[in-house]
Amino acid sequence: MSLKIIKKGLLDTIQDGGREGYRGQGIRPCGAMDKFSASLANALLGKDLGEPVLEMHFPAASIQFTQPAIIALTGAEFSPQIDGRSVPLFQPLQVPAGAVLSFAGPVNGQRCYLSVFPGLRTMDWLGSSSADTRSGVEGLAGIALSKWDEVFLRTETLKPTKDLRLLPWKVNQAWKTGNIRIMAGPEWDYLTKEGRDDLLDQAFRISPLSDRMGYRLEAKPLAMKDAAELISSAVEAGTIQCLPGGQLVVLMADHPTTGGYPRVATLVSAELGRLAQQGPGSSVRFSIASQQEAEDLYISQWQYLQEVKKMGGAEMHDHLSRR
């Protein structure tokens, strides 16, 4: 039994928490661009936070369920529909066999996440199901989904249902605005005082050249003391590099493992999802956070996901026990 792609989307891939432990061999981690939203979709169904989900961009795929399933959608609002009926994000849905999930139009955000119960049955590559479309790996771990691809589900069978059913638990998610918080990077002092002030005072436009590897930011070039490239050093998702022309690039989920440009700043990890939900043409501003603020934001986000997972697990258990 499976999810069948009956209309190809712009870029729909299987993603999870990422492929860790292989950066020494030059293998990028990949994983969901907005890990918070991906984890939240799993948490609503009481699943492990890092389990595989579908990451979708608009125009997104149309997906047929060949068996009954319980799903949760989070992240971007693409006006989801089941068989033409509008359905909400952040609330689990039980869908019948044969139902088709489609998306009518974008409202906000760039990436929508679909978690499914039973879970996706995928083939891991180096311990992860995350697609790495730049690696040349065969199978669903190396490609974007195309028409008639099937993503198989685990074998647990749900009680057949003829109608779509909204399940009674949900969370409320407000679309956050405001400055994205950063911390000074290892080469922060490579910027002049004017350059550091401009980084925090001006708005940056996300370039159309941005992708899952990195977001290029357009603004007044930042002044540097020394524009020379450095010896390549380790980089992370959220690392902000300053290119020789004074423009910035923020490394994202498919980032390389090392880079030779000054790492002038880094995003607070809890803010990565917010930036990932911004698209080309959007304007972003940055503000400095302390180490303590960054840790508090991460802990708060992690605790929230654990609370939702506990709730989702209890609700799923009660729902399945009444089958």
Phi, psi and chi 1 to 4 in degrees:
 res  aa     phi    psi   chi1   chi2   chi3   chi4
   1 MET       -  150.7  -63.1  -63.3 -175.2      -
   2 SER  -156.8  171.5   65.1      -      -      -
   3 LEU   -96.7  126.9  -51.3  179.8      -      -
   4 LYS  -110.2  126.0 -175.6  179.1  -67.5 -175.3
   5 ILE   -80.8  108.2  -51.5  -58.7      -      -
   6 ILE  -100.2  -10.6   59.7  174.9      -      -
   7 LYS  -145.7  127.3 -173.0 -172.3   79.1  170.6
   8 LYS   -70.3  140.4 -178.0 -179.3 -176.5  -62.0
   9 GLY   -95.5  179.7      -      -      -      -
  10 LEU   -64.6  -49.5  175.3   65.2      -      -
  11 LEU  -159.9   92.2  178.4   61.5      -      -
  12 ASP  -115.3  122.9  -56.9  -47.2      -      -
  13 THR  -136.3  161.3   57.5      -      -      -
  14 ILE   -86.0  129.7  -63.9  170.8      -      -
  15 GLN  -137.1  153.6  -60.4  -68.1  -16.3      -
  16 ASP  -139.3 -150.5   57.4   20.9      -      -
  17 GLY   -72.3   -9.2      -      -      -      -
  18 GLY   114.3  167.4      -      -      -      -
  19 ARG  -105.9   91.9 -173.1  169.5  -73.3  107.8
  20 GLU   -98.9  155.0  -62.1  -66.1  -12.2      -
  21 GLY    97.6    3.3      -      -      -      -
  22 TYR  -126.8   14.5  -63.1   93.8      -      -
  23 ARG   -67.2  -27.0  -60.3 -171.5 -162.5 -168.2
  24 GLY   -63.2  -22.0      -      -      -      -
  25 GLN   -97.5    9.7  -71.3   75.5   48.4      -
  26 GLY    79.2   17.0      -      -      -      -
  27 ILE   -95.4  120.8  -63.9  172.1      -      -
  28 ARG   -70.3  151.6   56.6  178.3   59.3   86.2
  29 PRO   -75.6  -32.0   25.1  -33.5      -      -
  30 CYS    56.4 -142.7  -59.0      -      -      -
  31 GLY    93.8  175.6      -      -      -      -
  32 ALA   -61.0  140.2      -      -      -      -
  33 MET   -66.7  -43.2  -75.6  -81.7  -79.5      -
  34 ASP  -109.4   85.4  178.9   -2.9      -      -
  35 LYS   -65.5  -29.6  -74.1 -173.9  171.9   61.1
  36 PHE   -62.6  -48.9  172.7   76.4      -      -
  37 SER   -66.0  -39.2  -68.2      -      -      -
  38 ALA   -62.4  -43.9      -      -      -      -
  39 SER   -65.1  -37.3  -62.9      -      -      -
  40 LEU   -65.1  -38.6 -176.6   58.2      -      -
  41 ALA   -60.0  -43.3      -      -      -      -
  42 ASN   -67.7  -40.6  -76.1  -33.6      -      -
  43 ALA   -61.1  -37.8      -      -      -      -
  44 LEU   -60.9  -25.1  -79.7  162.9      -      -
  45 LEU  -102.0    9.8  -58.3 -177.4      -      -
  46 GLY    71.1   20.5      -      -      -      -
  47 LYS   -94.1  165.2  -60.9  166.4   60.8  178.4
  48 ASP   -58.6  140.1  -71.4  -17.8      -      -
  49 LEU   -63.0  -31.5  -58.6 -177.7      -      -
  50 GLY   -93.0   11.1      -      -      -      -
  51 GLU   -66.0  156.3  -75.9 -157.5   23.8      -
  52 PRO   -62.5  141.4  -21.6   32.5      -      -
  53 VAL  -134.4  170.2  -63.1      -      -      -
  54 LEU   -94.7  127.1  -98.2   61.2      -      -
  55 GLU  -101.3  123.8  179.3  179.8  -89.3      -
  56 MET  -125.3  142.3  -62.0  171.9  -74.0      -
  57 HIS  -114.4  159.4  -57.8   70.0      -      -
  58 PHE   -95.4  137.5 -164.7   85.7      -      -
  59 PRO   -69.9  130.3   22.9  -31.5      -      -
  60 ALA   -92.4  165.6      -      -      -      -
  61 ALA   -65.8  157.8      -      -      -      -
  62 SER  -100.9  131.6  -67.7      -      -      -
  63 ILE  -125.8  127.6  -59.1  167.6      -      -
  64 GLN  -102.5  134.6 -175.5  175.4   51.1      -
  65 PHE   -92.6  117.9  -62.1   86.3      -      -
  66 THR   -86.8   -2.3   65.9      -      -      -
  67 GLN  -146.6  161.2   72.7 -179.6   74.6      -
  68 PRO   -59.2  145.9  -21.2   32.3      -      -
  69 ALA  -151.6  158.7      -      -      -      -
  70 ILE  -112.4  130.7  -62.2  173.9      -      -
  71 ILE  -128.9  161.9   68.1  171.5      -      -
  72 ALA  -140.6  136.3      -      -      -      -
  73 LEU  -115.6  135.1  -67.9  160.7      -      -
  74 THR  -141.2  176.9   60.3      -      -      -
  75 GLY    87.8 -132.2      -      -      -      -
  76 ALA   -68.1  149.2      -      -      -      -
  77 GLU   -95.2  105.1  169.1   61.9   84.5      -
  78 PHE  -110.9   20.2  -67.8  161.7      -      -
  79 SER    56.6   63.1  -53.2      -      -      -
  80 PRO   -68.5  148.6   25.1  -34.0      -      -
  81 GLN  -138.5  144.7  -60.7  178.6  -18.1      -
  82 ILE  -113.7  116.0  -60.7  -72.5      -      -
  83 ASP    50.6   40.0  -67.5  -23.1      -      -
  84 GLY    85.3   -4.3      -      -      -      -
  85 ARG   -96.9  127.1  174.2 -177.1  167.6 -175.7
  86 SER   -64.1  137.3  -65.4      -      -      -
  87 VAL  -130.6  155.6  -65.1      -      -      -
  88 PRO   -88.2  160.8   32.1  -35.7      -      -
  89 LEU   -85.7  163.7  -83.1   70.7      -      -
  90 PHE    64.6   22.5  -50.3  113.7      -      -
  91 GLN  -145.5  123.3 -179.5  172.1    3.6      -
  92 PRO   -61.3  148.3  -25.7   36.7      -      -
  93 LEU  -130.7  138.9  -45.3  164.9      -      -
  94 GLN   -99.8  124.7 -175.5  159.4  -19.2      -
  95 VAL  -117.3  143.6  -62.1      -      -      -
  96 PRO   -81.4  163.4   29.2  -33.6      -      -
  97 ALA   -60.7  138.2      -      -      -      -
  98 GLY    91.8  -12.8      -      -      -      -
  99 ALA   -66.0  151.0      -      -      -      -
 100 VAL  -120.9  125.4  173.6      -      -      -
 101 LEU   -92.5  127.7  170.0   65.9      -      -
 102 SER  -139.6  174.5   60.5      -      -      -
 103 PHE  -135.4  124.9  -60.8   86.9      -      -
 104 ALA   -84.1  -30.3      -      -      -      -
 105 GLY   173.4  150.8      -      -      -      -
 106 PRO   -76.0  140.1   28.4  -33.6      -      -
 107 VAL  -113.4  -51.2  176.9      -      -      -
 108 ASN  -156.4  158.4   54.7   42.5      -      -
 109 GLY    83.9  168.2      -      -      -      -
 110 GLN  -116.2  -21.7  -65.4  -67.8  -53.9      -
 111 ARG  -139.6  124.9  -65.8  167.2  175.9   89.7
 112 CYS  -109.2  143.1  180.0      -      -      -
 113 TYR  -118.8  137.0  -67.1   90.1      -      -
 114 LEU  -119.7  117.5  169.1   66.5      -      -
 115 SER  -107.2  144.5  179.6      -      -      -
 116 VAL  -129.7  138.1 -177.0      -      -      -
 117 PHE  -116.0  126.3 -179.1   92.1      -      -
 118 PRO   -64.6  165.6   -4.4   13.6      -      -
 119 GLY   -69.9  170.6      -      -      -      -
 120 LEU   -74.0  137.9  -54.2 -178.6      -      -
 121 ARG  -101.0   99.5 -177.6  157.6   54.0   89.8
 122 THR  -120.4  163.2   59.3      -      -      -
 123 MET   -99.6  120.5  -67.0 -174.3   64.5      -
 124 ASP   -75.7  151.8  -72.1   -3.1      -      -
 125 TRP  -125.2  116.9  178.0   56.4      -      -
 126 LEU    54.2   44.3  -59.8 -179.9      -      -
 127 GLY    81.4    9.6      -      -      -      -
 128 SER  -143.7  148.4  170.7      -      -      -
 129 SER   -93.2   -0.6  -60.1      -      -      -
 130 SER   -64.2  131.6  -71.7      -      -      -
 131 ALA   -67.1  134.8      -      -      -      -
 132 ASP  -123.2   89.3 -176.0  -12.9      -      -
 133 THR   -71.0  -10.2   57.8      -      -      -
 134 ARG   -97.0   -4.4  -58.8  173.4 -173.9  -91.6
 135 SER   -89.7  -22.5   67.3      -      -      -
 136 GLY    80.4    9.9      -      -      -      -
 137 VAL   -67.5  138.0  177.3      -      -      -
 138 GLU   -80.0  158.7  -64.4 -177.5   -1.7      -
 139 GLY    86.3 -176.1      -      -      -      -
 140 LEU   -68.7  -13.6  -65.0 -175.9      -      -
 141 ALA   -77.5   -3.6      -      -      -      -
 142 GLY  -129.3   10.2      -      -      -      -
 143 ILE  -138.0  160.4   63.7  170.5      -      -
 144 ALA   -84.5  147.6      -      -      -      -
 145 LEU   -71.1  139.9  -62.0  174.5      -      -
 146 SER  -120.0  168.6  -63.2      -      -      -
 147 LYS   -57.0  134.4 -172.3  174.3 -177.8  178.9
 148 TRP    76.7    1.5  -54.3  128.3      -      -
 149 ASP   -63.2  148.9  -80.4  -15.4      -      -
 150 GLU  -122.9  132.8  -69.2 -171.1   80.7      -
 151 VAL  -107.9  111.8 -178.5      -      -      -
 152 PHE   -79.0  150.1  -68.5   94.7      -      -
 153 LEU  -104.1  160.0  -57.0 -179.0      -      -
 154 ARG   -65.3  166.8  -66.0  176.7 -172.6  162.8
 155 THR   -80.6  -14.4   55.4      -      -      -
 156 GLU   -58.5  131.8 -178.7  167.5  -13.2      -
 157 THR  -102.8  131.0  -58.8      -      -      -
 158 LEU   -91.0  155.4  -63.9  175.3      -      -
 159 LYS   -60.7  131.0 -179.2  179.3  178.3 -179.1
 160 PRO   -58.0  142.3  -22.8   33.4      -      -
 161 THR  -138.3  141.8  178.2      -      -      -
 162 LYS   -88.0  -22.5  -66.3 -178.3  179.1  179.8
 163 ASP  -123.2  154.1  -59.2  -49.0      -      -
 164 LEU   -66.6  139.3  171.4   68.5      -      -
 165 ARG  -136.7  124.9 -179.3 -179.9  175.6 -170.5
 166 LEU   -82.8  125.8  -86.8   64.9      -      -
 167 LEU   -83.9  154.9  -59.2 -177.2      -      -
 168 PRO   -79.4   -7.5   25.3  -33.5      -      -
 169 TRP  -103.9  150.8   65.8   97.6      -      -
 170 LYS  -163.7  171.8   60.8 -177.5  178.3  180.0
 171 VAL  -127.1  157.9  -65.1      -      -      -
 172 ASN  -106.4  126.6  -64.0  -46.1      -      -
 173 GLN  -123.3  118.2  -74.0  -66.4  -58.5      -
 174 ALA   -87.7  143.0      -      -      -      -
 175 TRP   -77.6  110.3 -157.9 -107.1      -      -
 176 LYS   -77.3  140.8  -66.4 -178.1 -180.0  178.8
 177 THR  -124.0 -178.7   58.0      -      -      -
 178 GLY   102.8  176.4      -      -      -      -
 179 ASN   -61.9  146.5  -68.3   -1.1      -      -
 180 ILE   -91.2  129.2  -69.0  176.4      -      -
 181 ARG   -86.4  138.6  -75.9  156.9  -72.9 -168.2
 182 ILE  -131.7  169.1   62.9  172.9      -      -
 183 MET  -127.6  154.4  -61.5  176.8   64.6      -
 184 ALA   -61.2  138.3      -      -      -      -
 185 GLY   -93.4  178.6      -      -      -      -
 186 PRO   -58.8  -30.0  -23.8   33.9      -      -
 187 GLU  -110.1   30.3  -74.1   81.5   50.0      -
 188 TRP   -52.9  -40.3  173.9 -104.6      -      -
 189 ASP   -76.4   -1.9  -72.1  -24.2      -      -
 190 TYR   -72.2  -20.2  -84.4   54.5      -      -
 191 LEU   -81.2  143.9  -65.0  171.9      -      -
 192 THR   -70.7  169.9   65.2      -      -      -
 193 LYS   -58.3  -41.0 -177.5 -179.7 -175.1  -53.9
 194 GLU   -62.0  -40.8  178.9 -173.3   -0.2      -
 195 GLY   -64.2  -41.4      -      -      -      -
 196 ARG   -65.7  -40.8  -65.0 -166.0  -65.0  -91.4
 197 ASP   -63.1  -42.9  -70.9  -16.2      -      -
 198 ASP   -64.5  -35.9  -75.1  -18.1      -      -
 199 LEU   -59.0  -35.7  173.0   54.3      -      -
 200 LEU   -96.3  -16.3  -61.0  174.7      -      -
 201 ASP   -99.9  -25.6  -69.2  -16.5      -      -
 202 GLN  -104.7  160.4   66.9  179.8  -29.6      -
 203 ALA   -88.1  145.4      -      -      -      -
 204 PHE  -115.2  136.1  -66.5   84.6      -      -
 205 ARG   -97.2  131.9  178.0 -180.0  176.2  -88.6
 206 ILE   -75.4  124.0  -61.5  174.9      -      -
 207 SER   -73.8  149.7  165.2      -      -      -
 208 PRO   -62.3  -15.8  -22.5   33.4      -      -
 209 LEU   -80.2    0.8  -61.3  177.0      -      -
 210 SER   -73.4  150.0  -59.5      -      -      -
 211 ASP  -154.9 -166.4   57.2   17.6      -      -
 212 ARG   -67.1  -18.1  -80.4 -177.0   51.5   92.6
 213 MET   -78.8  -42.0 -179.0  178.3  -72.3      -
 214 GLY  -167.5  150.6      -      -      -      -
 215 TYR  -100.4  117.3  -87.7   21.1      -      -
 216 ARG   -84.7  134.4  -70.0  179.3  174.8  -91.4
 217 LEU  -112.9  135.0  -55.8 -178.1      -      -
 218 GLU  -110.7  129.3  -61.1  173.2  -19.2      -
 219 ALA  -172.9 -175.1      -      -      -      -
 220 LYS   -57.0  128.6  172.2 -172.8  172.3 -176.6
 221 PRO   -56.2  142.8  -23.8   34.1      -      -
 222 LEU   -86.4  134.7  -57.4 -175.3      -      -
 223 ALA   -76.8  133.4      -      -      -      -
 224 MET  -120.9  151.9  -60.7 -173.3   67.2      -
 225 LYS   -72.7  -36.6  -61.3  174.4 -176.1  176.0
 226 ASP  -145.3  117.1 -175.1   -7.4      -      -
 227 ALA   -88.7    5.8      -      -      -      -
 228 ALA   -68.3  146.1      -      -      -      -
 229 GLU   -70.7  154.6  -67.4 -172.7   20.4      -
 230 LEU  -103.0  170.7  -52.7  172.8      -      -
 231 ILE   -63.3  136.5  -63.8  173.7      -      -
 232 SER   -56.4  135.5  -70.1      -      -      -
 233 SER  -131.3  163.6  -57.7      -      -      -
 234 ALA   -64.0  142.5      -      -      -      -
 235 VAL  -130.8  163.6  -67.7      -      -      -
 236 GLU  -133.3  163.6  -84.9  -78.5   -3.3      -
 237 ALA   -59.6  127.5      -      -      -      -
 238 GLY   101.1  -12.8      -      -      -      -
 239 THR   -62.7  132.2  -64.9      -      -      -
 240 ILE  -107.2  114.3  -57.3  176.4      -      -
 241 GLN  -102.8  146.6  -65.7  179.5  -55.0      -
 242 CYS  -104.7  117.9 -168.7      -      -      -
 243 LEU   -77.6  164.9  -54.7 -179.9      -      -
 244 PRO   -55.3  -30.1  -29.6   36.9      -      -
 245 GLY   -81.4    0.9      -      -      -      -
 246 GLY    90.9    2.9      -      -      -      -
 247 GLN   -89.9  159.1  -59.5  -70.0   -8.6      -
 248 LEU  -106.0  150.5  -61.3  179.7      -      -
 249 VAL  -133.3  132.4   59.4      -      -      -
 250 VAL  -101.4  119.2 -175.5      -      -      -
 251 LEU   -73.0  138.1  -60.1 -177.0      -      -
 252 MET  -117.9 -161.0  -56.9  -60.0  -78.5      -
 253 ALA   -57.5  -37.7      -      -      -      -
 254 ASP   -93.5   28.2  -73.0   -3.2      -      -
 255 HIS   -65.0  153.6   65.3   84.1      -      -
 256 PRO   -67.8  170.2   26.2  -34.4      -      -
 257 THR   -85.5  -22.0   56.8      -      -      -
 258 THR  -136.9  162.2   61.0      -      -      -
 259 GLY  -152.8  154.5      -      -      -      -
 260 GLY  -110.2    8.5      -      -      -      -
 261 TYR   -98.9  153.4  -62.0  115.9      -      -
 262 PRO   -57.2  130.0  -25.3   34.7      -      -
 263 ARG   -90.2   83.8  -58.7  160.2  -63.4  175.2
 264 VAL   -76.3  -22.8  -64.3      -      -      -
 265 ALA  -159.5  171.9      -      -      -      -
 266 THR  -145.2  142.1 -176.0      -      -      -
 267 LEU   -68.0  142.1  -98.1   64.9      -      -
 268 VAL   -59.3  130.4  169.2      -      -      -
 269 SER   -57.5  -33.1   60.7      -      -      -
 270 ALA   -70.2   -9.9      -      -      -      -
 271 GLU   -99.0   -5.7  -63.0  -80.9   58.4      -
 272 LEU   -57.8  -42.7  -88.9  166.1      -      -
 273 GLY   -62.6  -37.4      -      -      -      -
 274 ARG   -62.1  -44.4  -73.5 -176.5   59.5 -156.2
 275 LEU   -67.5  -38.6 -177.7   61.3      -      -
 276 ALA   -61.9  -23.9      -      -      -      -
 277 GLN   -88.8    1.6  -69.1  -65.8   -5.0      -
 278 GLN   -95.0  144.2  -58.1  -64.6  -43.3      -
 279 GLY  -118.6  177.4      -      -      -      -
 280 PRO   -52.1  135.0  -27.7   36.0      -      -
 281 GLY    93.2  -17.8      -      -      -      -
 282 SER   -70.6  153.9  -61.6      -      -      -
 283 SER  -109.7  133.4  178.0      -      -      -
 284 VAL  -128.7  149.1  -62.4      -      -      -
 285 ARG  -126.8  154.4  -71.5  179.6  175.1  -89.1
 286 PHE  -118.7  151.4  -61.1  114.6      -      -
 287 SER  -140.1  152.6   59.2      -      -      -
 288 ILE   -80.9  136.2  -72.6  -73.1      -      -
 289 ALA  -116.2  150.8      -      -      -      -
 290 SER   -80.7  165.9   68.4      -      -      -
 291 GLN   -57.4  -42.4  179.1   74.7   32.3      -
 292 GLN   -64.6  -42.7 -172.4   62.3   54.3      -
 293 GLU   -62.0  -41.0  -71.7  171.0  -31.5      -
 294 ALA   -63.2  -42.8      -      -      -      -
 295 GLU   -66.4  -42.0  -69.2  177.5    2.2      -
 296 ASP   -62.5  -41.0  -70.8  -14.0      -      -
 297 LEU   -63.1  -43.4  -75.1  167.5      -      -
 298 TYR   -63.7  -46.2  175.3   82.7      -      -
 299 ILE   -63.3  -43.4  -68.4  170.0      -      -
 300 SER   -60.6  -43.5  175.8      -      -      -
 301 GLN   -64.8  -43.9 -163.3  173.5   81.9      -
 302 TRP   -63.9  -43.4 -177.6   85.4      -      -
 303 GLN   -63.6  -40.1  -71.1  176.6  -24.5      -
 304 TYR   -60.8  -45.7  175.4   75.2      -      -
 305 LEU   -62.9  -39.2  -71.6  170.3      -      -
 306 GLN   -64.6  -38.2  -66.1  -60.6  -39.1      -
 307 GLU   -65.9  -42.9  -69.6  168.4    1.1      -
 308 VAL   -65.7  -40.6  174.4      -      -      -
 309 LYS   -61.5  -42.6  178.7 -174.9  174.1 -176.4
 310 LYS   -62.2  -44.7 -177.6  177.2  179.7 -179.5
 311 MET   -63.2  -48.0  175.2 -162.7   70.4      -
 312 GLY   -61.5  -39.6      -      -      -      -
 313 GLY   -63.6  -43.5      -      -      -      -
 314 ALA   -65.4  -43.0      -      -      -      -
 315 GLU   -67.0  -40.7  -67.0  -75.1    0.5      -
 316 MET   -63.4  -41.9  -75.8  -70.2  -69.1      -
 317 HIS   -60.0  -45.5  179.4  -89.7      -      -
 318 ASP   -64.4  -41.6  -70.6  -13.4      -      -
 319 HIS   -65.2  -44.6  175.2   71.6      -      -
 320 LEU   -72.1  -30.0  -65.6  173.9      -      -
 321 SER   -71.4  -17.3   65.9      -      -      -
 322 ARG   -91.6    3.6  -65.4 -165.8  -66.1  -92.3
 323 ARG   -64.3      -  -69.3 -171.7  -63.3  171.1
